[in-house]
Amino acid sequence: MNKPDFFSQIADTANRLMKEGPAIQQDIEEKLQALVQARLRKMDLVSREEFDAQVAVLNRTRAKLQDMEKQLAELSAQLDTPEPSSPDKP
């Protein structure tokens, strides 16, 4: 079911239930809540706290990667630089 069908289904359900009268408001709320919760479960969403935790992990990983890239560049530069020959060595 695509998004427009989902929202149309919610609107149709709400309209149908509201026509039955104001005494049925709790039933409307329960059915709409169940419908929305079922759809959200299928969307595989994460909480804001989990998202923020993953962003923090990603930022730490990026910082470590940048440090490692800098170290690699320094080591590569050391390997590419020829060592001066010592006069004591033959």
For each residue, the residues with C-beta under 8 A, 3 or more apart:
1: 5 6 9
2: 5 6
3: 6 7
4: 7 8
5: 1 2 8 9
6: 1 2 3 9 10 39
7: 3 4 10 11
8: 4 5 11 12
9: 1 5 6 12 13 35
10: 6 7 13 14 32 35 36
11: 7 8 14 15
12: 8 9 15 16
13: 9 10 16 17 31 32 35
14: 10 11 17 18 28 32
15: 11 12 18 19
16: 12 13 19 20
17: 13 14 20 24 27 28 31
18: 14 15 24 28
19: 15 16
20: 16 17 24
21: 24
22: 25
23:
24: 17 18 20 21 27 28
25: 22 28 29
26: 29 30
27: 17 24 30 31
28: 14 17 18 24 25 31 32
29: 25 26 32 33
30: 26 27 33 34
31: 13 17 27 28 34 35
32: 10 13 14 28 29 35 36
33: 29 30 36 37
34: 30 31 37 38
35: 9 10 13 31 32 38 39
36: 10 32 33 39 40
37: 33 34 40 41
38: 34 35 41 42
39: 6 35 36 42 43
40: 36 37 43 45
41: 37 38
42: 38 39
43: 39 40
44:
45: 40
46: 50 51 54
47: 50 51
48: 51 52
49: 52 53
50: 46 47 53 54
51: 46 47 48 54 55
52: 48 49 55 56
53: 49 50 56 57
54: 46 50 51 57 58
55: 51 52 58 59
56: 52 53 59 60
57: 53 54 60 61
58: 54 55 61 62
59: 55 56 62 63
60: 56 57 63 64
61: 57 58 64 65
62: 58 59 65 66
63: 59 60 66 67
64: 60 61 67 68
65: 61 62 68 69
66: 62 63 69 70
67: 63 64 70 71
68: 64 65 71 72
69: 65 66 72 73
70: 66 67 73 74
71: 67 68 74 75
72: 68 69 75 76
73: 69 70 76 77
74: 70 71 77 78
75: 71 72 78 79
76: 72 73 79 80
77: 73 74 80 81
78: 74 75 81
79: 75 76
80: 76 77
81: 77 78
82:
83:
84:
85: 89
86: 89
87:
88:
89: 85 86
90:
